[in-house]
């Protein structure tokens, strides 16, 4: 029945693409698709694994065994590391080849080659951001070292060996739908994950939006609506952490610079509401007396998943966890001695500099009262079924000019250069190699020295009961306020000059409270840390819920931390809803409004999937936020609205004078008027939603969490209306398109690690495989799988499929 469903859903997809011309104008030849030897029929699989059980490869040095467990996780056992990483590349390509190709094209700005002109704007941005150059720098750095070069080359060799084994009929279905073939893998592509993650995790900034706001409304109002956080409420690094070092002096703040021109549109950025969390308890808080670590990076929910799980074993390596397909080593995981995980630390890593050109030729720019030559790069973007596009990218010493007369310009007046720490040479992959092999904290810290970014809160635990939190990376020493607004590109005093020494990083090794945690909140109490720390979007809710829970928990077992990862408590609602309800004119409510009110009044603030109250609160709070800041919607330039935390505090303290009056009405509203108006509109909106949707408005139905294919209009490959609770700013941060991309809990028993994990997807990326997406429902239900390692090591009865790979004689 599953195969029949696959065929039917495929025809639906093919028909939609053909009849509705979605999403691309380039329809593959129907003869190819229907061919019994080359078409989509070849992608249907009766069994989860279709590899031969005995494979000879001329590139192997010694024999390698790969055992797939019930989750299709490969347990790769090799006699040397080159063979190990070669087969990691081979097996990953078997499950995720098209995804790997897609990611490489995303990084290199080459999507237009396969999907047509609709990707041109995206490709131009990727090239202007410099992701290709970033990848090349990482590649060149790694290839200088024979050890890392051998690993990169071995992985690449494994991918190409698998590609060479394919006939046209074996190609993943996406190649057939988009009518192109896999190309040769390269060492540069093996390094692309750094650029992919850097763009996803370290490009959060609001310099342009803040500059526009300050220019239009003044600095005083800006400081009210966009205050700097101070880390006094449960920072990542506990407040009692001493910093026993002599700080490097801060640079002198230059004269105030005011950008001359408004920027109408800003480039796409990550959603500021997305979040992750990690936490670890030491031996004093656990029932077993062993440290336990939990990690949950929240990212876009995609099919195939961004993660691929593997267990790698050789004479000097025994590590398990997840990595990005196309990348060797384990990014998040554990070995026999330690475990580690990451959450994003949204510290400002990008500054924008206003550049003055000498004339329209843009061959020279002003810096320090002198004219310097620019670098002009011609980028040719190939477009399927269309002429190539040539983009001229100007570079100055700050970085690439992203905004100019050719891209997101304002009548050719805006020229903004991007200074992004990710453009510098990176050694982060070296750090990951060290993590994979580390036996204790000292060895782990040696790896941290290589970690240059993207900024992460890196949690650690080991079999000796220790825990730690580190925020390593390359951070410029900034003067207060540097990077909040567009800077003067001609002034040397506006530049980054020095960097925070590694020894001055934010670190906590063990703590009397027995736990450490992070959830994208402000990293440190600024009254004790001597360096300026800034971001426009630190988190304020999930971190407090996690700490509240961990403070009271004792005799903790792995299941307790699983429960915490799936916690649905809505901290925002618990703080603001009582005030909102108190402002309602309850005597004038009609029947529908009374029902709406009663659900909220009796709510315990948990966003469980079957409840209606979370839907009511989401509607009401969103409408209130929109009505409150409706002035921002009328602006023709790029600007941010105040975040939910600031908005809530202003509402509760009744400090919204001037903003509670809606522009769309002749009356002059108070905050109470606005709360009542938003409530009435929310009830009407719910009734309208119910009239359109033939289902109840329980939270899971209303929120409609989805796992969409990377080509989202391949709709038959998507998973819709997943029954899961949570939301933005909830520990279980499952919103419509984002959520916990990998849940992992590891108990560090020295007699054998106990590890558990799950992610919303499957190891296989083939929609025609019977196990495609099989972990989505367990993930939504808060269930975990035993990861076959340590005490739960892979036994004969756990092996779903085994292959032997031997050198070809």
C-alpha positions in Angstrom: 0.0 0.0 0.0 2.9 2.4 0.8 4.3 1.9 -2.7 0.9 2.5 -4.3 0.6 5.7 -2.3 4.0 6.7 -3.5 3.1 6.2 -7.2 -0.2 8.0 -6.7 1.4 10.9 -4.9 4.1 11.1 -7.6 1.5 11.4 -10.3 -0.1 14.2 -8.3 3.2 16.0 -8.1 4.0 15.5 -11.8 0.5 16.6 -12.8 0.8 19.7 -10.7 4.1 20.6 -12.2 2.9 20.0 -15.7 -0.6 21.4 -15.5 -0.1 24.3 -13.2 3.5 25.1 -14.2 4.7 24.9 -10.6 7.2 25.7 -9.4 9.5 25.8 -12.4 9.0 26.3 -16.1 11.3 23.5 -17.0 9.3 20.3 -17.1 11.4 17.1 -17.5 10.7 14.9 -20.6 7.8 12.7 -19.7 9.3 9.8 -21.5 12.3 9.8 -19.1 10.0 9.9 -16.1 7.8 7.0 -17.3 10.6 4.8 -18.5 10.6 1.5 -16.6 14.4 1.5 -16.7 15.3 5.1 -16.0 12.2 6.8 -14.7 10.6 7.2 -11.3 9.7 3.5 -11.1 13.3 2.7 -10.3 13.0 4.9 -7.1 10.4 2.6 -5.5 12.1 0.3 -2.9 10.4 -2.7 -1.4 13.1 -3.0 1.3 14.7 -0.2 3.4 18.2 -1.0 2.1 19.0 -1.8 -1.6 22.8 -2.0 -1.5 24.5 -5.2 -2.4 25.7 -7.1 0.7 29.2 -7.5 -0.8 30.9 -4.6 -2.6 34.4 -4.4 -4.0 36.0 -1.0 -4.2 39.3 -0.4 -5.8 39.9 2.7 -3.6 39.7 0.8 -0.3 42.9 -0.1 1.6 41.3 -2.7 3.9 37.9 -4.3 4.4 35.1 -2.3 6.0 31.9 -3.5 7.6 28.7 -1.4 7.6 25.8 -2.5 9.8 22.5 -0.6 9.5 20.3 -0.7 12.6 16.5 -0.4 12.7 16.7 3.4 12.1 19.0 2.9 9.1 21.8 4.5 11.0 25.1 3.1 9.6 27.6 1.7 12.0 30.8 1.9 10.1 33.7 -0.2 11.3 37.0 0.4 9.5 40.6 -0.6 10.1 42.0 2.9 9.2 40.7 6.4 9.2 40.9 7.0 5.4 38.7 4.0 4.8 36.4 5.1 7.6 35.7 8.5 6.1 35.6 7.2 2.5 32.8 4.8 3.5 31.0 7.6 5.5 31.0 9.5 2.2 29.8 6.5 0.3 26.9 5.6 2.6 25.8 9.2 3.1 25.6 9.7 -0.6 23.6 6.5 -0.9 20.9 8.0 1.4 21.2 11.7 0.7 23.0 12.4 -2.7 20.5 14.9 -4.1 20.4 16.8 -0.8 24.2 17.0 -0.8 24.1 18.4 -4.4 21.3 20.9 -3.4 23.3 22.2 -0.4 26.4 22.6 -2.5 24.4 24.6 -5.0 22.9 26.7 -2.3 26.3 27.6 -0.9 27.8 28.3 -4.4 24.9 30.3 -5.7 24.1 27.7 -8.4 20.4 26.9 -8.0 19.5 28.7 -11.2 21.4 26.1 -13.2 18.8 23.5 -12.3 15.6 25.3 -11.4 15.7 28.3 -13.7 15.5 32.1 -13.4 13.3 31.9 -10.3 16.4 31.3 -8.2 18.4 34.1 -9.7 17.8 36.6 -6.9 18.7 34.0 -4.3 21.9 33.0 -6.2 22.9 36.6 -6.5 22.6 37.1 -2.8 24.6 34.0 -2.0 27.4 35.1 -4.2 27.3 38.7 -2.8 27.5 37.3 0.7 30.7 35.5 -0.3 29.7 31.9 0.7 31.7 30.4 -2.2 34.8 32.3 -1.1 34.2 31.3 2.5 34.1 27.6 1.4 37.3 28.0 -0.7 39.1 29.6 2.3 38.1 26.7 4.6 39.2 24.2 2.0 42.6 25.8 1.5 43.2 25.9 5.2 42.3 22.3 5.7 44.3 21.1 2.7 47.5 22.6 4.2 47.5 19.9 6.8 48.1 16.3 5.5 45.9 14.7 8.2 42.8 16.8 7.5 43.5 16.7 3.7 43.5 12.9 3.8 40.1 12.9 5.6 38.5 15.4 3.2 39.9 13.6 0.2 38.7 10.2 1.5 35.2 11.4 2.1 35.1 13.0 -1.4 36.4 9.8 -2.9 33.6 7.8 -1.2 30.9 10.1 -2.6 32.4 9.9 -6.1 32.7 6.1 -5.9 29.0 5.9 -5.1 28.1 8.3 -7.9 30.1 6.3 -10.4 28.2 3.1 -9.4 24.8 4.7 -10.5 23.0 4.3 -13.7 20.5 6.9 -14.8 17.7 4.9 -13.4 19.4 4.9 -10.0 19.4 8.7 -9.7 17.4 10.1 -6.8 13.9 11.2 -7.9 14.7 14.9 -7.5 17.3 14.7 -10.3 14.7 13.2 -12.6 12.0 15.7 -11.7 14.4 18.6 -12.3 16.0 16.9 -15.3 19.6 17.0 -14.4 22.4 14.6 -13.4 24.6 14.5 -10.3 28.0 16.0 -11.0 31.3 15.0 -9.6 31.8 15.7 -5.9 34.9 17.8 -4.9 36.9 18.5 -1.8 35.6 22.1 -1.9 32.0 20.7 -1.7 33.0 18.6 1.3 33.8 21.8 3.1 30.6 23.6 2.2 28.7 22.9 5.5 30.6 25.6 7.3 29.3 28.2 4.9 25.8 26.7 5.1 25.7 26.8 8.9 27.4 30.2 9.1 24.8 31.7 6.8 22.0 30.1 8.8 23.3 30.8 12.3 25.6 33.9 12.3 24.0 36.4 10.0 21.5 37.8 12.4 21.7 41.5 12.6 19.5 44.6 12.3 22.0 47.4 11.6 20.1 48.7 8.6 16.7 48.5 10.2 18.0 50.2 13.4 19.7 52.9 11.3 16.5 53.6 9.5 14.5 53.8 12.7 16.9 56.1 14.5 17.1 58.4 11.5 13.3 58.7 11.3 12.3 58.7 15.0 15.4 59.6 17.0 17.7 57.8 19.4 15.5 58.3 22.5 12.6 56.4 21.1 14.9 53.8 19.7 16.3 53.1 23.1 12.8 52.7 24.6 11.6 50.3 21.9 14.9 48.5 21.3 16.7 48.4 24.6 20.0 46.6 25.0 19.7 43.5 27.2 22.1 43.3 30.1 22.2 39.6 31.0 21.0 40.1 34.5 18.2 37.5 34.2 19.6 33.9 34.0 22.4 34.4 31.4 24.1 31.4 29.8 27.2 31.8 32.0 26.0 31.8 35.7 26.3 35.3 37.2 28.7 34.2 39.9 31.3 33.1 37.4 34.6 35.0 38.0 36.7 36.5 35.2 40.2 36.6 36.6 42.1 38.2 33.7 43.3 41.6 32.7 41.0 42.6 29.7 42.3 44.0 26.5 41.4 47.7 26.3 38.3 48.6 24.2 38.7 50.8 21.1 37.9 54.4 21.3 34.4 55.3 20.1 34.5 57.5 17.0 32.2 60.5 16.4 28.6 59.6 15.8 28.0 58.7 12.2 24.6 59.1 10.6 24.0 57.3 7.3 22.7 59.7 4.7 20.2 57.5 2.9 17.3 55.2 3.9 17.5 51.6 2.8 14.1 50.5 1.5 14.6 46.8 1.6 17.0 44.5 3.5 18.3 41.1 2.6 16.6 38.0 3.9 17.7 36.8 7.4 17.0 34.1 9.8 13.7 34.2 11.8 14.5 35.9 15.2 12.0 33.7 16.9 13.8 30.4 16.1 15.6 28.9 19.0 17.6 26.0 20.4 18.5 24.7 23.9 21.0 22.5 25.6 21.6 21.6 29.2 23.6 19.2 31.3 23.4 18.0 34.9 26.4 16.8 36.9 26.7 13.7 39.0 25.2 15.3 42.1 21.8 15.9 40.5 21.3 12.6 38.7 19.8 9.4 40.1 22.6 7.2 38.7 25.5 9.5 39.8 26.5 10.1 36.2 26.4 13.3 34.2 23.6 13.6 31.7 23.6 15.9 28.6 20.7 17.0 26.5 20.8 19.0 23.2 18.1 20.2 20.8 19.1 22.5 17.9 16.0 24.1 16.4 16.1 24.7 12.7 13.9 24.7 9.6 12.0 21.4 9.4 12.9 20.0 6.0 12.8 16.7 4.1 15.3 15.4 3.9 16.4 16.4 7.4 19.4 18.6 7.8 20.9 15.9 9.9 22.3 12.4 9.1 23.2 10.1 12.0 26.2 7.8 11.9 28.4 5.7 14.1 32.1 5.8 13.1 34.6 3.3 14.4 38.3 2.8 13.7 41.3 1.8 15.9 41.4 5.4 17.4 37.8 6.6 16.8 34.5 5.5 18.3 32.0 8.3 17.9 28.3 8.6 17.2 25.9 11.4 16.5 24.7 13.6 13.6 26.4 15.6 10.8 25.2 17.6 7.9 25.1 15.4 4.7 28.2 16.1 2.7 30.4 16.6 5.7 32.8 14.1 7.4 33.0 13.7 11.2 30.2 14.2 13.8 29.0 17.7 14.6 26.8 16.9 17.6 27.3 13.6 19.5 29.4 11.5 21.9 32.2 9.0 22.2 33.2 6.6 25.0 34.3 9.5 27.3 32.6 12.7 26.4 29.5 14.2 24.9 28.8 17.6 23.4 26.0 19.7 21.9 25.4 23.2 20.6 22.9 26.0 20.6 23.2 29.2 18.6 24.6 32.2 20.4 23.2 35.1 18.5 26.1 37.5 19.2 26.6 40.2 16.5 29.0 38.9 13.9 28.1 41.3 11.0 28.7 45.0 10.7 27.7 47.2 7.7 29.9 50.0 6.4 28.7 52.9 4.2 31.2 53.2 1.4 31.8 56.4 -0.7 33.0 55.8 -4.3 35.1 58.4 -6.1 32.8 58.3 -9.1 30.4 56.1 -11.0 33.0 53.7 -12.2 33.4 52.5 -8.6 37.1 51.8 -9.1 38.1 53.8 -6.0 36.6 54.3 -2.6 37.3 56.7 0.3 39.2 55.4 3.4 41.1 57.5 5.9 41.0 60.5 3.7 42.6 58.6 0.8 41.3 56.9 -2.3 41.9 53.1 -2.5 41.3 50.8 -5.4 38.3 48.4 -5.3 38.3 44.9 -6.6 35.6 44.2 -9.2 34.5 40.6 -9.7 32.3 39.4 -12.5 30.1 36.5 -11.4 28.5 34.5 -14.2 25.3 32.8 -13.1 24.1 30.0 -15.4 20.4 29.8 -15.8 18.5 26.8 -17.0 16.8 27.5 -20.4 17.9 31.1 -20.3 20.9 33.3 -21.0 23.5 33.6 -18.3 23.4 36.6 -15.9 26.6 38.5 -15.1 26.7 40.2 -11.7 29.4 42.8 -10.9 30.4 42.5 -7.3 32.6 45.2 -5.8 34.9 44.4 -2.9 36.6 46.8 -0.5 38.8 45.9 2.4 35.8 45.6 4.7 34.2 43.0 2.5 31.8 42.7 -0.4 29.5 45.5 -1.3 26.1 43.7 -1.0 23.8 46.8 -1.3 24.6 48.9 -4.4 23.1 50.3 -7.5 22.6 46.8 -8.9 21.1 45.1 -5.8 18.6 46.4 -3.3 19.6 49.9 -4.1 17.8 53.2 -3.4 18.3 55.3 -6.6 21.9 54.3 -6.7 22.7 56.1 -3.4 23.3 53.2 -1.1 26.6 51.3 -1.0 27.0 49.1 2.0 30.0 46.7 2.6 29.5 43.7 4.7 32.1 42.9 7.4 31.3 39.3 8.5 33.5 37.3 10.7 32.6 34.2 8.7 34.6 35.7 5.8 37.8 35.2 7.7 39.7 31.9 7.5 38.0 29.2 9.7 39.5 26.3 11.6 36.1 25.1 13.0 36.3 21.7 11.3 39.6 21.1 13.1 37.7 21.7 16.4 35.1 19.1 15.5 37.8 16.5 14.7 39.2 17.1 18.1 35.8 16.8 19.8 35.2 13.4 18.1 38.4 12.0 19.6 38.6 13.9 22.9 38.9 11.7 26.1 38.5 14.5 28.7 37.9 18.2 29.2 41.5 19.3 28.6 41.5 17.6 25.3 38.1 19.1 24.5 39.4 22.6 25.3 42.3 22.0 23.0 39.7 21.5 20.3 37.8 24.6 21.3 40.9 26.7 20.4 40.2 25.9 16.8 36.5 26.8 17.0 36.2 30.1 15.1 32.4 30.1 14.5 29.5 30.4 14.0 29.1 31.4 17.6 27.7 28.6 19.7 26.9 27.7 23.3 28.8 24.4 23.5 27.7 22.1 26.2 29.9 19.3 27.5 29.7 16.3 29.8 32.0 13.4 30.5 32.1 10.0 32.2 33.8 11.5 35.3 30.6 13.5 36.1 31.8 16.9 34.9 29.9 19.4 32.9 30.9 22.6 31.1 29.6 25.4 28.9 31.8 27.4 26.5 31.2 30.2 24.1 34.3 30.0 21.9 34.9 31.7 18.6 36.4 34.8 17.0 34.8 37.9 18.5 36.0 41.5 17.8 36.5 43.8 20.7 34.0 46.5 20.2 33.3 49.9 21.7 29.8 50.1 23.2 27.2 50.4 20.5 29.5 49.3 17.7 27.5 47.4 15.1 24.0 48.5 16.2 23.9 50.9 13.3 25.5 51.4 9.9 29.2 52.5 10.3 31.3 55.0 8.5 33.4 53.0 6.0 35.9 55.8 5.5 36.8 56.0 9.2 39.5 53.6 10.5 38.2 54.0 14.0 34.9 52.3 13.1 36.7 49.0 12.2 37.4 45.9 14.1 41.0 46.1 15.4 41.5 43.5 18.1 39.8 40.2 19.1 38.9 38.7 22.4 41.6 36.3 23.4 40.7 32.6 23.7 41.6 32.7 27.4 39.0 35.4 27.9 36.2 33.4 26.4 32.9 32.8 28.3 33.4 29.5 30.1 32.0 27.6 33.1 33.3 24.3 34.2 31.0 22.7 36.7 28.8 24.8 39.0 27.5 24.3 42.6 23.8 24.4 41.3 24.6 21.1 39.6 23.6 22.1 36.1 24.4 24.4 33.2 22.0 25.4 30.4 21.6 27.7 27.4 18.7 28.7 25.1 20.0 31.6 23.0 19.6 34.0 25.8 22.1 36.8 26.7 25.4 35.1 27.4 26.7 36.9 30.5 26.1 39.5 33.1 27.7 42.6 31.7 28.4 44.0 35.2 31.1 41.3 35.5 32.3 40.6 32.0 34.6 43.4 30.7 33.8 43.1 26.9 30.9 44.6 25.0 28.4 42.0 24.0 25.5 42.7 21.7 22.7 41.2 19.6 19.3 42.5 18.6 17.5 39.2 19.4 18.5 37.4 22.5 15.9 35.0 23.9 14.0 35.7 27.1 11.6 32.9 27.9 12.8 29.4 27.2 16.0 29.8 29.2 14.0 30.8 32.3 11.6 27.9 32.0 14.6 25.4 31.6 16.3 26.9 34.7 13.1 26.9 36.7 12.7 23.2 36.1 16.3 22.2 36.6 16.6 24.1 39.9 13.8 22.0 41.4 14.6 18.6 39.8 16.6 16.0 41.8 17.5 12.4 41.2 17.3 13.1 37.5 17.1 10.3 34.9 17.4 10.6 31.1 13.6 10.4 30.8 13.3 13.6 32.9 15.5 15.5 30.5 13.5 14.1 27.6 10.4 15.4 29.2 12.0 18.8 29.7 13.0 18.9 26.0 9.3 18.4 25.2 8.0 20.9 27.8 5.1 23.0 26.4 4.8 25.7 29.0 4.1 29.1 27.5 6.1 31.5 29.6 4.9 34.5 27.6 1.3 33.7 28.3 2.0 33.1 32.0 3.4 36.7 32.3 1.1 38.7 30.1 -2.3 36.9 29.9 -3.5 37.7 33.4 -3.0 41.3 32.7 -4.7 41.1 29.3 -7.7 39.3 30.8 -8.0 41.9 33.6 -8.4 44.7 31.0 -11.3 43.1 29.2 -14.8 44.6 29.4 -16.3 41.2 30.3 -19.9 42.5 30.8 -20.2 43.3 27.1 -19.0 39.9 25.8 -21.3 38.0 23.5 -21.6 34.2 23.5 -18.7 33.4 21.2 -16.5 35.9 23.1 -17.4 34.4 26.4 -16.4 30.9 25.2 -13.1 32.3 24.0 -12.6 34.1 27.3 -13.4 31.0 29.4 -10.9 28.9 27.5 -8.2 31.4 28.3 -9.2 31.9 31.9 -9.1 28.2 32.7 -5.9 27.6 30.8 -2.7 26.4 32.6 -0.4 28.0 30.0 0.7 24.7 28.4 0.7 24.6 24.6 -0.4 21.0 24.4 -1.5 19.9 20.9 -5.1 19.0 21.8 -6.0 22.3 23.7 -7.8 25.2 22.2 -6.6 27.9 24.6 -3.1 28.2 22.9 -4.9 28.9 19.7 -6.9 31.7 21.4 -3.8 33.2 23.0 -1.8 33.1 19.7 -4.6 34.8 17.8 -5.1 37.5 20.4 -1.5 38.2 21.1 -0.5 38.3 17.4 -3.4 40.7 16.5 -2.6 42.9 19.5 1.1 43.1 18.5 0.1 43.9 14.9 -2.4 46.6 16.0 0.0 48.1 18.5 2.8 48.5 16.0 0.6 49.2 12.9 2.7 52.4 12.3 5.5 50.2 11.2 3.4 48.6 8.5 2.9 51.9 6.7 6.6 52.6 6.4 8.2 52.3 3.0 11.6 51.4 4.3 13.2 48.5 6.2 12.5 48.6 9.9 11.9 46.0 12.6 9.0 46.0 15.1 9.9 45.8 18.8 10.2 42.2 20.0 7.6 40.3 22.0 9.5 40.6 25.3 9.8 44.4 25.1 6.2 44.7 23.9 5.0 42.6 26.8 6.9 44.7 29.3 5.6 47.9 27.9 2.0 46.6 28.0 2.2 45.3 31.6 3.8 48.6 32.8 1.3 50.7 30.8 4.1 52.5 29.0 2.7 52.6 25.5 1.7 56.2 25.4 1.6 57.3 21.8 1.6 53.8 20.3 -1.8 52.5 21.6 -3.6 54.8 19.2 -4.2 53.0 15.9 -3.6 54.9 12.7 -6.5 53.1 10.9 -9.2 54.5 13.2 -10.3 58.1 13.9 -10.6 57.5 17.7 -7.7 57.9 20.1 -7.3 54.5 21.7 -5.8 53.7 25.1 -3.9 50.5 25.7 -7.0 49.0 27.3 -9.0 49.9 24.2 -6.5 48.2 22.0 -6.5 45.0 24.2 -10.3 44.9 23.9 -10.3 45.6 20.2 -7.7 42.9 19.5 -9.7 40.4 21.6 -12.8 41.1 19.5 -10.9 40.8 16.3 -9.3 37.5 17.5 -12.8 36.0 18.1 -13.9 37.1 14.7 -10.7 35.7 13.1 -11.3 32.4 14.8 -14.8 32.1 13.5 -13.6 32.9 10.0 -10.9 30.2 10.3 -13.5 27.7 11.5 -15.8 28.5 8.5 -12.9 27.8 6.1 -11.3 24.8 7.8 -13.4 21.7 8.4 -11.7 20.8 11.7 -11.6 22.0 15.2 -9.2 24.7 16.4 -7.1 22.6 18.7 -3.5 23.9 18.8 -2.0 21.3 16.6 -4.6 21.9 13.9 -4.3 25.6 14.0 -0.5 25.8 14.2 -0.2 23.1 11.4 3.5 22.1 11.9 5.0 21.0 8.6 8.1 19.1 7.4 8.5 20.3 3.8 10.7 19.0 1.1 13.6 21.3 0.2 11.7 21.9 -3.0 8.5 22.8 -1.1 6.2 22.6 -4.1 7.0 18.8 -4.4 4.0 18.6 -2.2 3.6 14.9 -2.2 6.9 14.6 -0.4 5.8 16.9 2.5 4.3 16.1 5.9 1.5 18.4 6.9 -0.5 19.1 10.1 1.9 17.2 12.4 0.3 16.8 15.8 2.8 18.5 18.1 2.6 21.1 20.8 5.0 23.9 21.7 5.7 27.0 19.6 8.1 30.0 19.4 9.6 30.9 22.8 8.5 27.5 24.2 11.1 24.9 25.2 9.5 22.5 22.7 10.0 25.2 20.0 7.9 23.5 17.2 6.3 26.2 15.2 4.8 25.9 11.7 8.1 25.5 9.8 10.8 25.3 12.4 11.4 23.2 15.4 13.7 20.7 17.2 15.7 19.3 14.4 17.6 16.7 16.5 16.8 15.7 20.1 19.6 14.0 21.9 20.0 12.8 25.6 23.2 11.1 26.7 23.9 9.6 30.1 27.6 9.4 30.7 28.0 6.0 32.4 31.7 5.0 32.5 30.6 1.4 32.1 28.9 2.3 28.8 27.2 5.3 27.4 23.4 5.4 27.4 22.2 7.6 24.5 18.9 8.4 23.0 17.9 10.5 20.0 15.2 11.3 17.4 14.7 13.7 14.5 11.7 14.7 12.3 12.5 12.7 9.2 14.4 9.6 8.2 17.9 8.5 7.2 16.8 7.8 3.7 16.0 10.8 1.5 14.0 8.7 -1.0 10.3 9.2 -0.9 9.9 5.8 -2.5 11.5 4.1 0.5 9.2 2.4 3.0 11.0 4.2 5.9 10.8 7.7 4.4 9.8 10.1 7.2 9.3 7.3 9.7 10.6 9.2 12.7 8.3 12.2 12.3 5.4 10.8 14.4 7.5 9.5 17.2 9.3 12.8 17.3 6.0 14.7 17.5 4.9 12.4 20.3 8.1 13.1 22.3 9.4 9.6 21.9 13.1 8.7 21.6 15.1 5.8 20.2 18.0 4.0 21.9 21.1 4.8 20.0 23.1 1.6 19.5 26.3 2.5 21.4 27.8 1.7 24.8 25.4 -0.3 27.0 22.9 -0.3 24.1 25.5 -1.4 21.6 24.4 -3.0 18.3 23.7 -6.7 18.8 23.1 -9.3 16.1 19.3 -9.0 16.5 19.5 -5.2 16.0 21.1 -5.4 12.6 18.6 -4.7 9.8 21.2 -5.0 7.0 24.9 -5.6 6.7 27.3 -5.0 3.9 31.0 -6.0 3.5 33.2 -3.7 1.5 36.5 -5.0 0.4 39.4 -3.8 -1.7 39.1 -4.8 -5.4 42.0 -6.9 -6.4 
